[in-house]
Amino acid sequence: MNALGNMSFRIERDSMGERQIPAETYYGIQTLRAIENFPISGLKPLPTYVDACVLIKKATAIANGELGCITPEVAQAIVQAADEVLSGKLRDQFVVDVYQAGAGTSHHMNVNEVLANRALELLGDEKGNYKRVNPNDHVNYGQSTNDVIPTAIRIGGLLALEHTLYPALSGAIAALDTKAEEFQDIVRSGRTHLQDAVPVRLGENFRAWAQILSDHLTRLETASQDLMVLGLGGSAAGTGLNTHPQYCDRVAQILSQLLDQPLRPAPHLMAAMQSMAPFVNVSGALRNLAQDCVKISHDLRLMDSGPKTGLKEIQLPPVQPGSSIMPGKYNPVMAEMTSMVCFQVMGYDSAIALAAQAGQLELNVMMPLIAYNLIQSIEILGNTLAALTERCINGITANRDRCAYYAEGSLALVTALNPHIGYLNAAAVAKESLETGKSLRQIVLEQGLMSAEDLAKVLDLEQMSIMTKPQTAT
C-alpha cells in the first residue's frame, strides 16, 4: 500500500504476457493465472502437502548447489526460504484451489514462485526480479511437475502417517487394551444377527477391537513401504532430462535425512511417475481401516443405547447435550462423528481409484485430486481416532448389572446343554422358555433332563465365557 491507501503492484512476465501482481504477495504470475482459472472449491492445499513440496525444493536446492548446477549463494537462499515456510511463515501464499490444472503444475509453480521471491528478498533483491533467482531456472532446476508432484504425494503421505495416523491408531489400541483389562470379569450376552448368542466377556469385546486395529496398523505400515520409492530425478517424462548424473541418488539421500525415512530412487523413473498404484494401495488400507472403525463405532452405539429402552450395557461419556428440545438427552456423538469421517474416507478412496486409472501415456494428470484425497484421508482418520480415544474410549464405563441380566436371560445359554441333553431337547427347552417365560434352568429341572448339580456346572456363565486360546504348534 502507498501513503494514500492504494494497492501497489509489480509487473511480472511469462510466456503469455505481462500481469500486475500485488506487490506484497510472494506468489507470481503463474499463480495469479491459476487463481483466476480455478475459482472452484475454495479448498487450498493441505499444510502437510505444502510441507512435502517445500521439503523437495529444499533437498533439490542442496543437491543442485553441491553439484554446481546452481550457485551456492542461490542454493542457500532457497534453502533458507524453504526453512521459513516449514517453520510456519508465508502459509497464506499457497493459494491455488485443490481442483486445478492437471498434474499439479499450478500448485507446483505457486511453490516455486513463493520460494524464489523470498530468496530474492533474502539476497537483497526485489520480488519479481527473477534474474538472480528464477522460479523455473533455479528453484525448479532439474525438476518437472511430472516428478515433483508424485514425490510430494509420497512424502505428504509419509508425513501424515507418522505425525497423525500412526500415533492416533497406537493410542486407540492401547486404550482399548486398557478397557479390556478393566472389563475382563464382566459377562454379557453375545449377539449374532442381533439375536441372543452365547455369553462373552465384555473385556474380550474390547480386546478384539484392539486386535482389529493392530492388524490394520500392520497393513498400513506395509502399504506405506511403496511411498518410500521416489521417482524424483525423472524430470520430464521420466527421462532425467536436464539433471546432473548424480542428482537422482543425492536428492534421495538428502530427503532421507530430512525425513528420517529410508527413501530410495525408483528402479525405473518413468514407471514411478506414471503409476499411481502406491497411492491406491495406501488408500485401500485406509478404506479397510475405516470400514472396521465404522463397525466398532456402531457397536459402541448399540451397547450404549437407551438409557431405558435400549441395551445400555456400557455408558459412553456424555460430552455435550444431545437435543435442542429433549432435556437430559445425551447422544453418542463421538461414535457418530467417527462413522461420518469413515464414510468420507471411503468416498475419497473411490475417487482416488478413478483418478489413478485416468492417466495417459507418460503422465497421470489427476494427481492434484489424489494428493488432496490421500493426505486428507490419513489426517482426518488420525484426528478422528485421537478424538474418539480421548473423549470416548478412555471414559467408557460398564453397566455390570445390565450385562449380567442379559447374560443370564439369554436363550442362547441352551447351546451349552447340547452335549448333555441333545440338540432337539435343547431346542424344545428354548421354545418353551420363550413361550412361557420360565427360565432354562427351571424347565430343565422340571423335566428331569439334568440334575441340579450338573446343570449348575454346565450353565456357569463365568466358565462359559472364558475364551479358548489357540494352541501354538511347536
Order of alpha helices (4+ residues) and beta strands (2+ residues): beta-beta-alpha-alpha-alpha-alpha-alpha-alpha-beta-beta-alpha-beta-alpha-beta-alpha-alpha-beta-alpha-alpha-beta-alpha-alpha-alpha-alpha-alpha-alpha
